Amino acid sequence: MDLSAFSYQKFVQFALEETQRRTTLSPRPIQENLKCLRSKDGNATLHTLSFKAPKIRHIRSLSIEGGPSMQVLDFAAFPELKFDFPIFCANFFTTSTLNIIVLDLNPLYDATLQRDYKEKYYRNLMPLYQKYAELLPWGDKITSESLKFFSPIVIWSKINSTPQNYEVLYATFKDYFKAWLVSMELAVEAVNEMQTVCNCEAQHKYLAWRAEKDPGHPLLKRLIGENLAREMIRHFLFEGVDSLGTKTFLDYFPEYHCEDGSINQKRSIIGKAYKTRPWDAGGEFIGSKAS
């Protein structure tokens, strides 16, 4: 599939317009050197957008347009710290032959261990996952460490790049984002400071993991170099990792500690991976049977 006429811009436009219909978006500042970038080889352009809203701490988009051979979207929305509703996450990497997709309402708290959180935000959304389950099947192995940051409705898929699949993905993105907006609208502010503190730490832990282990980092380094990639990751994509808390990646994930004090670069320390979907149709975790 020639990607020259393909763009994720309509995904971003839909999300921003839909959000604006339900709340008030305000622009957030972006570092000048991160606003619009050309790749080192001149073959790709990187565009960034950043906003906030009364219940949304940060809603941002990074789109990479690489001509006929590559298109990328990294779109996310993070709740204000007084709220515990999920983080919206859409990561799409598209080549002329393959689409790699992660789409989820990432839980702020472990949706497997904390059943009350899962019941609160995901029980009524299982039919939404089922609507697209056959069209966007499970995309092979995912590590046990990564899994704790996903919900029972996560779409993790690898599909062919075709115009038909593009439209399927667009419809799925719209439905998931509208579901996230409903969660945002219904979310109730924390009643005490301790809840806010817990929400803050949960979000900071998520940011620490993504800032260190996100699989899209090698692509950014290749496109714009290591220094700019690090700025993009820490000051834009996962903004808050340096300001929402003082704990380090190794404080949260000590199992990655090397003897010399550095971080183990492996994606998985536990070594357990899930080749098939580790939740049943009702959202119950069946990982021990699906690994």
C-alpha positions in Angstrom: 0.0 0.0 0.0 1.4 3.4 -1.0 1.2 5.6 2.1 1.7 8.9 0.2 -2.1 9.7 0.5 -2.4 8.1 3.9 -2.4 10.2 7.1 -3.3 9.9 10.7 -4.2 13.6 10.8 -7.9 12.9 10.6 -7.6 10.7 13.7 -6.0 13.6 15.6 -8.5 16.1 14.2 -11.4 13.9 15.3 -10.0 13.5 18.8 -9.5 17.2 19.3 -12.9 18.2 17.9 -14.7 15.5 20.0 -12.9 16.7 23.1 -13.7 20.3 22.4 -17.4 19.4 22.1 -17.3 18.1 25.7 -14.9 20.3 27.5 -12.6 23.3 27.0 -9.2 22.7 25.4 -6.3 25.1 26.0 -3.0 24.9 24.2 0.1 23.8 26.2 3.5 25.2 25.4 5.9 23.0 23.4 9.6 23.5 23.3 10.6 25.3 20.1 13.0 22.6 19.0 10.2 19.9 19.3 7.4 21.7 17.4 8.1 20.5 13.9 11.1 18.4 13.0 12.6 16.9 9.9 14.4 13.6 10.2 18.1 13.5 9.7 17.7 11.8 6.3 15.1 14.3 5.2 12.5 11.7 4.4 10.2 12.2 7.4 8.5 15.1 9.2 7.5 15.0 12.8 4.5 17.1 14.0 3.5 17.7 17.7 0.4 19.1 19.3 -0.2 19.7 23.0 -3.4 20.7 25.0 -4.9 20.6 28.4 -8.5 20.7 29.8 -10.2 21.0 33.2 -10.0 17.2 33.8 -7.1 16.5 31.4 -3.5 17.2 32.5 -2.1 16.6 29.1 -3.5 15.6 25.7 -0.8 15.4 23.0 0.0 14.0 19.6 3.1 13.1 17.8 2.6 12.2 14.1 5.4 11.1 11.8 4.9 11.3 8.1 7.4 9.3 6.2 6.1 9.5 2.6 5.0 6.3 0.8 6.8 3.9 3.3 6.0 4.9 6.9 3.3 6.7 8.9 3.3 6.8 12.8 0.9 8.1 15.4 1.6 8.4 19.1 -1.5 10.0 20.7 -2.2 10.1 24.4 -4.3 11.8 27.0 -3.5 11.9 30.8 -6.0 12.7 33.5 -5.5 15.6 36.0 -4.1 14.2 39.2 -7.3 14.6 41.2 -8.9 11.9 38.9 -8.2 8.2 38.5 -9.8 7.6 35.1 -7.5 5.7 32.6 -4.9 7.1 30.3 -5.9 7.1 26.6 -3.2 5.5 24.5 -3.0 5.1 20.7 0.3 3.9 19.2 0.2 3.1 15.4 3.2 2.2 13.3 2.4 1.7 9.6 4.6 0.6 6.7 3.5 -0.1 3.2 2.8 -3.8 4.2 2.2 -3.9 8.0 0.2 -2.0 10.7 1.4 -2.5 14.3 -1.3 -1.3 16.6 -1.7 -0.6 20.4 -4.9 1.0 21.4 -6.1 1.1 25.0 -7.5 2.9 27.9 -4.4 2.3 30.0 -5.3 1.7 33.7 -3.9 4.0 36.2 -4.0 1.1 38.7 -3.3 -2.6 37.9 -6.7 -3.8 36.4 -5.8 -7.4 37.2 -4.9 -7.0 40.9 -7.4 -4.2 41.7 -10.7 -5.6 40.7 -12.7 -2.6 42.0 -10.8 -0.4 39.5 -11.4 -2.9 36.7 -15.1 -3.0 37.6 -15.3 0.8 37.7 -13.8 1.5 34.3 -13.8 -1.6 32.2 -16.8 -3.9 33.0 -19.1 -2.0 30.7 -16.5 -1.6 27.9 -16.0 -5.3 27.2 -18.6 -5.2 24.4 -16.5 -2.5 22.8 -13.5 -4.8 22.6 -15.6 -7.6 21.3 -16.9 -5.4 18.5 -13.4 -5.3 17.0 -11.8 -8.5 18.3 -11.9 -10.5 15.1 -11.0 -7.5 12.8 -8.0 -6.7 15.0 -6.7 -10.0 16.4 -4.0 -10.4 19.1 -0.6 -9.5 17.7 1.6 -12.2 19.2 3.9 -12.0 22.3 3.7 -9.3 24.9 5.9 -9.2 28.0 4.5 -9.8 31.5 6.0 -6.5 32.6 4.2 -4.5 29.9 1.0 -6.3 30.5 0.4 -4.6 33.9 0.0 -1.3 32.1 -2.7 -2.6 29.8 -6.4 -3.1 30.4 -8.7 -6.0 29.4 -9.9 -4.0 26.4 -6.5 -3.4 24.9 -6.1 -3.9 21.2 -2.6 -5.2 20.4 -2.6 -6.2 16.8 -0.5 -6.6 13.6 -2.6 -6.4 10.4 -1.9 -5.8 6.7 -1.8 -2.2 5.5 -4.9 -1.9 3.3 -7.4 0.9 2.7 -10.0 -1.3 4.3 -8.0 -1.9 7.5 -7.2 1.8 7.7 -11.0 2.5 7.9 -11.4 -0.3 10.5 -8.7 1.3 12.6 -10.2 4.8 12.3 -13.6 3.4 13.4 -12.0 1.6 16.3 -10.0 4.7 17.3 -13.1 6.9 17.3 -15.1 4.4 19.4 -12.3 4.0 22.0 -11.7 7.7 22.3 -15.4 8.4 22.8 -15.5 5.7 25.5 -12.5 7.4 27.1 -14.3 10.8 27.0 -17.3 9.3 28.8 -14.9 8.0 31.5 -13.5 11.5 31.8 -16.9 13.1 32.0 -18.2 10.7 34.7 -14.9 10.8 36.8 -15.3 12.1 40.3 -12.6 14.2 41.9 -10.6 12.7 44.7 -12.2 13.4 48.1 -8.9 13.6 50.0 -5.3 14.5 49.5 -4.1 10.9 49.9 -6.1 9.8 46.8 -4.5 12.6 44.8 -1.1 11.5 46.0 -1.8 7.9 45.0 -3.0 9.0 41.6 0.1 11.1 41.1 2.4 8.3 41.9 0.5 5.9 39.7 0.8 8.2 36.8 4.4 8.9 37.5 5.2 5.2 37.6 3.5 4.8 34.2 5.5 7.7 32.8 8.7 6.2 34.2 8.1 2.9 32.5 7.1 4.4 29.1 10.0 6.9 29.2 12.5 4.1 29.7 11.0 1.1 27.9 8.7 2.3 25.2 9.4 0.3 22.0 9.2 3.4 19.8 12.4 4.9 21.2 14.8 3.3 18.7 12.8 4.8 15.8 13.0 8.3 17.3 16.7 8.0 17.8 17.2 6.9 14.2 15.1 9.7 12.9 16.2 12.7 15.0 19.3 11.6 16.9 19.7 10.5 20.5 19.7 13.9 22.2 16.5 15.2 20.5 14.8 11.9 21.0 15.5 12.0 24.7 14.1 15.5 24.9 11.0 14.4 22.9 10.5 11.4 25.2 11.0 13.2 28.6 9.7 16.7 27.9 6.8 15.9 25.5 5.6 12.4 25.0 5.9 11.5 28.7 6.0 15.0 30.2 5.8 14.8 33.9 8.3 12.0 34.4 10.8 14.7 35.7 8.2 16.7 37.6 5.4 14.6 39.1 7.7 12.7 41.4 11.2 12.1 42.6 11.3 8.3 42.3 13.5 6.9 39.5 12.8 4.1 37.1 14.9 1.7 39.4 12.9 2.8 42.4 9.8 1.5 40.7 11.4 -1.4 38.9 14.4 -2.6 41.0 14.6 -5.9 39.1 16.2 -3.9 36.2 19.1 -2.8 38.4 22.6 -3.8 37.1 25.6 -4.2 39.3 27.1 -1.0 38.0 24.0 1.0 38.9 22.7 1.2 35.3 19.4 0.1 33.9 19.2 -3.3 32.3 18.2 -2.6 28.7 16.2 -5.9 28.2 12.5 -5.5 27.5 11.7 -8.3 29.9 13.5 -9.5 33.1 10.8 -12.0 34.1 10.9 -13.6 30.7 7.2 -14.5 30.7 5.3 -13.5 27.6 1.8 -13.9 26.3 1.4 -15.2 22.8 -2.4 -15.2 23.0 -4.8 -12.8 24.6 -4.5 -13.3 28.4 -8.1 -12.2 29.2 -11.3 -14.0 28.4 -14.3 -12.5 26.6 -15.6 -11.1 30.0 -12.3 -9.5 30.9 -11.2 -12.0 33.4 -7.4 -12.6 33.5 -6.5 -16.1 32.3 -2.8 -15.4 31.8 -1.6 -18.6 33.5 -3.4 -20.5 30.7 -2.5 -18.1 27.8 1.3 -17.8 28.3 
